[in-house]
Amino acid sequence: MDIRYLADHPGHVPALARWHHAQWGHLYDDWTLDVAEAELRDHATRRVMPTTLIALEGDQLLGSVSLVEEDAPELRDHGDAWLASLYVRPEARGRGLGALLTRALVAFAADQGIERLWLFTPEHEHFYRQLGWRSDGTATLRGTPVHLMDILPA
Ligand SMILES: CC(C)(COP(=O)(O)OP(=O)(O)OC[C@H]1O[C@@H](n2cnc3c(N)ncnc32)[C@H](O)[C@@H]1OP(=O)(O)O)[C@@H](O)C(=O)NCCC(=O)NCCS
């Protein structure tokens, strides 16, 4: 299992965009598949925020996680560095890959000098808490209650 920059494997952008859009597309009115793909193409141009890490087994794409300045406009003032779009393909779940990607993103943020990292999650608070994230309040995004969480990467 390797964690790599999407920037080094841009050929995976279309598949990743399809997965992300199928998972989260219903939450955002204007976030079409084309927009999702354009965002990831942009991430694939750089190895600093905003960017995306991917998990590969050989050539096979298993998952991804992103580091972005803003994950929801409503939370713009809450934090300026977010773990976003953690995704593991269904066949690869439950064997630690989500934890591996999350830890890799936190380590990457530390390398970037990011002192505090946030995320929001509707239902995976327990998963992130096991990985050292702290609860940082709650919010409601488009009618969905979410947990806000943070971690100090350094
Ligand atoms: C959430 C998600 C990323 C987790 O990915 P994953 O690879 O299954 O995560 P892990 O395997 O690291 O951990 C998941 C659970 O499996 C358990 N687990 C980890 N390794 C395991 C193993 N070898 N055997 C059995 N269980 C294991 C973990 O303890 C964890 O348990 P928990 O639910 O009590 O926290 C994945 O389910 C996903 O992509 N979901 C859809 C998108 C999504 O909801 N993303 C999160 C947005 S906030």
The ligand as a MOL file (V3000), in Angstrom:
LIG
                    3D

  0  0  0     0  0            999 V3000
M  V30 BEGIN CTAB
M  V30 COUNTS 48 50 0 0 0
M  V30 BEGIN ATOM
M  V30 1 C -15.1700 6.4020 6.5330 0
M  V30 2 C -14.1890 5.5680 5.6680 0
M  V30 3 C -13.2000 6.4910 4.9940 0
M  V30 4 C -13.4600 4.5950 6.5830 0
M  V30 5 O -12.5290 3.8860 5.7650 0
M  V30 6 P -11.9580 2.4480 6.2160 0
M  V30 7 O -10.8240 2.1180 5.3480 0
M  V30 8 O -13.0740 1.4760 6.3090 0
M  V30 9 O -11.4500 2.8400 7.6690 0
M  V30 10 P -10.6300 1.9150 8.6610 0
M  V30 11 O -10.5610 0.5240 8.1560 0
M  V30 12 O -9.3730 2.6110 8.9650 0
M  V30 13 O -11.5490 1.9840 9.9630 0
M  V30 14 C -12.9510 1.7010 9.8540 0
M  V30 15 C -13.3660 0.8000 10.9660 0
M  V30 16 O -12.7900 -0.4700 10.7070 0
M  V30 17 C -12.0350 -0.8690 11.8360 0
M  V30 18 N -10.8650 -1.5850 11.3380 0
M  V30 19 C -9.6990 -1.0690 10.9410 0
M  V30 20 N -8.8480 -2.0420 10.5820 0
M  V30 21 C -9.5330 -3.1910 10.7260 0
M  V30 22 C -9.2220 -4.5480 10.4800 0
M  V30 23 N -8.0070 -4.9260 10.0370 0
M  V30 24 N -10.1830 -5.4630 10.6820 0
M  V30 25 C -11.4060 -5.1060 11.1280 0
M  V30 26 N -11.7590 -3.8340 11.3700 0
M  V30 27 C -10.8310 -2.8950 11.1810 0
M  V30 28 C -11.6360 0.3970 12.5200 0
M  V30 29 O -11.4080 0.1660 13.9200 0
M  V30 30 C -12.8350 1.2400 12.3080 0
M  V30 31 O -13.7840 0.9320 13.3030 0
M  V30 32 P -14.7590 2.0430 13.9050 0
M  V30 33 O -15.8930 2.1070 12.9360 0
M  V30 34 O -15.1210 1.5220 15.2200 0
M  V30 35 O -14.0010 3.3450 13.9370 0
M  V30 36 C -14.9700 4.7430 4.6070 0
M  V30 37 O -15.9880 3.9930 5.2470 0
M  V30 38 C -15.5780 5.5840 3.5100 0
M  V30 39 O -14.9300 5.9120 2.5180 0
M  V30 40 N -16.8800 5.9360 3.6490 0
M  V30 41 C -17.5870 6.7480 2.6430 0
M  V30 42 C -17.0810 8.1860 2.6430 0
M  V30 43 C -17.1300 8.8290 4.0130 0
M  V30 44 O -18.1090 8.7130 4.7560 0
M  V30 45 N -16.0230 9.5210 4.3590 0
M  V30 46 C -15.8700 10.1980 5.6270 0
M  V30 47 C -16.3860 11.5770 5.5100 0
M  V30 48 S -16.3310 12.4040 7.0940 0
M  V30 END ATOM
M  V30 BEGIN BOND
M  V30 1 1 1 2
M  V30 2 1 2 3
M  V30 3 1 2 4
M  V30 4 1 2 36
M  V30 5 1 4 5
M  V30 6 1 5 6
M  V30 7 2 6 7
M  V30 8 1 6 8
M  V30 9 1 6 9
M  V30 10 1 9 10
M  V30 11 2 10 11
M  V30 12 1 10 12
M  V30 13 1 10 13
M  V30 14 1 13 14
M  V30 15 1 14 15
M  V30 16 1 15 16
M  V30 17 1 15 30
M  V30 18 1 16 17
M  V30 19 1 17 18
M  V30 20 1 17 28
M  V30 21 1 18 19
M  V30 22 1 18 27
M  V30 23 2 19 20
M  V30 24 1 20 21
M  V30 25 1 21 22
M  V30 26 2 21 27
M  V30 27 1 22 23
M  V30 28 2 22 24
M  V30 29 1 24 25
M  V30 30 2 25 26
M  V30 31 1 26 27
M  V30 32 1 28 29
M  V30 33 1 28 30
M  V30 34 1 30 31
M  V30 35 1 31 32
M  V30 36 2 32 33
M  V30 37 1 32 34
M  V30 38 1 32 35
M  V30 39 1 36 37
M  V30 40 1 36 38
M  V30 41 2 38 39
M  V30 42 1 38 40
M  V30 43 1 40 41
M  V30 44 1 41 42
M  V30 45 1 42 43
M  V30 46 2 43 44
M  V30 47 1 43 45
M  V30 48 1 45 46
M  V30 49 1 46 47
M  V30 50 1 47 48
M  V30 END BOND
M  V30 END CTAB
M  END
